[in-house]
Amino acid sequence: MRVLAIDTALAACSAAVLDTVNGGVLASESLPMIRGHAEALVPLIARVMKVAGVAFSDLDRIVVTTGPGSFTGLRVGIAAARGFGVATDVPVIGVSTLSAYAAPYLGADDVSPVVAAIDARHQHVYLQVFAPGGRTLVAAKLAPLAEAVRAASESSARIVGSAAQAVAEALPHSAPTPATVDAREAPDVTWVARIGAMAPGNSAPPKPQYLRAPDAQPQNAASLPRR
């Protein structure tokens, strides 16, 4: 199976091509950025496809991160993935950003849980907690930072995600030392590809997983009456 993976959910614009049968990851590129995903994504995908030596007609699946993450970034990546899917007539699969963060560590040992936490600002995080082996202990949600700290305090957890350092620094002195603190600003897009390759192929078209309302709200008080 040949998979194109796309990630624009957080502080990077990334793409990778995975061949699950012949060669593993054929090419990948990740550009750190907070804004500008829309302008950078299509040229980046073109470069990755060229390096991989894969045409769009060779793809079996397109995978994209669905969040949580930046509202604008999520829309950029999902719109591009669905557009390529229509043009190539291949399935488009959505992958949770929190799962993508956790994936490198799930199954790496069968002792430590994985606490995936993404900075949601204002002392909140997007949180998901996985048991060893991948079973979900706490479903993905918006939570106070203190809740992530409590989850990481219960055992020597592996803490991953853009809020991992903040969680680790807030741990009480009595808490076990974290087994891992991986505070990268965006997940590894090659793991997005691997998760997507293993997902069922009959999934519904991906939609953004925001987990919170937008900060910007319409000013209804100042709206003019309709005639």
N, C-alpha and C positions, 0 to 999 in steps of 0.2 A: 504494500500500500504506500502510495506517495501522498504526503500531507503537506499543505502550506499552512503554517501557523502565523497568526497576527496578534500583536498585543499593543494597544495604545491606552490601556486603562489607567496608567499612573504616570510616573516620571520618566518614561522612555517610549520610543517608537521602535518596535522590534518586529522582525519576521524571521522565519526559519523554514527550511524544507527538510522533511524527514522521509526517508525510504525505509520502511520497516523490514523489507526483505533483503535489499542489496545496499549495504553501506551505512545505515544509520542516518545521522544528521549530515546532509549533503552541503548545507550552507546555512549560515545565520548571521544576522547583523542587528545590533541594538544601539540606538542613538539616545543618550540621555537628553531629556527635554521636558519642560513643564507645559509649554504651549507650542503650537506649530505642527501638531501631528498631522493635520489635514494636508498641509503642503508637503510634508516629508514622506508620508506613508507610501504613496504609489511609486515614486522613484526608488525608494528603499526595497519594495517588493520586487521591482524590475531587476535591481542589482542582485538580490538574493536568488531569484529564479535563474538569472544568467550564470552566476557562479555555480549553482547546482546543476546546470545543464538540463533543466526540466522545463518543458513547455506547459502552458496552462491546460492543454488538451491531455497531458500526461497525468494530471492530478486525479486522485480518487476521493479526496476530502479536503475541505478548508475548515480550519479551526480558529476561533477567535475568543479572546477573553471577554466576559460579559459583566465583570464587576464583582464586587463593588470597586469604585474608583472615581475618577474625574467624570463629571456628567458629559462634558464635551468630548473628552477622549474616548469614552465608551461609544458614543454615537458615531464617531469617525471610524473606529475599527469595525464595528458591527455593520455599518452601512457599506463599507468597502468589501467586507467578507461576503455579505449577502449579494452585492452587485456582481462580484466575481463568480459566486455560486450560480446565479442566474445565467451569466454569460457562458459558463463552462458546463452547466447542467450536472454539477456534482453536489453532494450533501454539504451543508454548512453546520458545524457543530459548535455549541457554546461551552466554554470552560470557565468555572469560577476562578477569580483572581486569588482568592484565599486557598483554594485547592492547588492552584499552580505554585503558590509559595510553599505549601506543605509537601508537595509531591516528592521532592528529592529526599525528604527525611522519613516519609512513611515507608515502613518496611525495612528501613536501614537498621533498626533494632526493634525488639519486641518488648521493651521495658518502658521507654519514656514517651509520654504524650507529646503532641505537637500543638502549640498555641500559635495560631496565625492571627496577626493583628496589624491592621492598616490604619495609619493616622487619619482620623476623621475630623480633626481639629476640635477646639473647645473642650479638651480633656475627655474626648470620646474616641473610640476606635471601632472599626469594623472587625468583628471577632468571630472566629470559628475555632473550636477545639476538637482535635482528633485523638482517639485512642491509638496505641501502638497497633499497626496493621491497617489503619485507615478508617475504622468505624467512627462516626461522628458522635462526640460527647455533648458538644454545644453547637447547635445549628447556627449558620451565619446570621448575624444580626448587628445592629448598631448598639454599642454598649459603653458605659462609662469606663474610662481607663482603669479604675479601681477593680472592676469585674475581671478584666484581663489579668491584672496583677494577682487577684485571688486564684484564678485558674492556674497561673504559672507557679503559685506558691505551694500547691498541693503535692508536687513531686518535682524531681529534677527534670523539668520540661525542656523541650527544644522550642525556643521562641523565635518566630520568623515573621518577616513583614516589615514594612516601613516604620511601624511603631514598636518594633522589637526592643530597640535600645531604651526607649522610654519605659516600657514595661519592666525590663530588667533593672533599670536604675531605681524603680519605685518598689522593688521587692523588699520586704522587711528583712532585717538582719538574721532573723530566725529561719528564713525560708531556705530550702535546699538550693545550692548553686545550680544555675541553669546548665543543662548539658550542651546547649548551643544557643548563641544569640546571633542571628543572621538578619541584619537590618538593611539589606539592599532595598533600593527605592522602587524596584520593579521586579517581578518574577522572571525567572530564566525562561525565555520563549521556547527553548528546546523541550522543556518539560510541558509547556502548553501543547506542543505538537504530540508528545508521547501520550498525554492524557486523552487528547482528542482522538488519537489513533485507536485507543482501546474502548472508546465510548460506543454505544449502540448507534448504528447508522440511520435509524428511523426517528431520530429526535426531532422535536419541533424546531422551527427556525429560531435562532438565538435572539433574545431580547435583553436589554440592559437590566442588570440587577443593582439598583441604586441603593436600597436599604434605608434611604432617608429622603425627605423632601428637599428640593433645591433651596439654597440660601436666598436666592433672589426670588421675590414674590411680586405679583402684579399689585400696583397701587390702586386697589378698587375704590378707595375713598376719593381719589382724584379723577375717577372716570366720568365721562360725560354721559348723560342720559341718552338712551336711544330714542329715535323718533319713529 
